[in-house]
Amino acid sequence: NAGVTQTPKFRVLKTGQSMTLLCAQDMNHEYMYWYRQDPGMGLRLIHYSVGEGTTAKGEVPDGYNVSRLKKQNFLLGLESAAPSQTSVYFCASSSARDSSYEQYFGPGTRLTVT
Amino acid sequence: AQSVTQLDSQVPVFEEAPVELRCNYSSSVSVYLFWYVQYPNQGLQLLLKYLSGSTLVKGINGFEAEFNKSQTSFHLRKPSVHISDTAEYFCAVSGAKGSTLGRLYFGRGTQLTVWP
């Protein structure tokens, strides 16, 4: 049982390049989330999904897109990377059957945009 | 919506000393409260959570937290810390009802450093 995994672990992009971050969970969770973590800012929600085929904006969605084509996967895309998107990205998932909606986190992806 | 304030960005303590990490929240609805820990270069791990019932919640690694509704606080405590407790700690809140159900709002984090 791997829990929540993220691919890749590290990436360096040039300004204007695009990339996709992949999140996968094997816990059959309905809800999935993408956060970014910046020093002194805590974690901020980018986008989230309450089920296959559905997505919604979080606090800081600009410059990102997401897709949830399969229940176990949640993709985060950067169409044209900017230095302001240099951050550590975390994916999380939670179960609709858990009344507390406790979130389980992946190990993170460290992205640098030059 | 909910919000969280962690009152200290850094807390240095000596090994075996007690520690308290402070967290205050703001919400117009009833809430669930969480403390997560992040060790260097790792993801977040749940320490403990308050859903309802007893206001004193015990978590992993000897940590506990007390929910105080009148003061809208959820402070984290440990009576005797170890060097291995050095990490960043995040307080988070979610709404127990309504449209915000399931969404977590995080504080900015408190870096706990334990010195020998």
Interface residues (C-beta under 8 A of the other chain):
Chain A: V4 Y31 Y33 G40 M41 G42 L43 R44 L45 Y48 V50 G58 F90 A92 S94 S99 S100 Y101 E102 Q103 F105 G106 P107 G108
Chain B: V4 Q6 S9 Y32 F34 Y36 Q42 G43 L44 Q45 L46 K49 L51 F90 S94 L101 G102 R103 L104 F106 G107 R108 G109
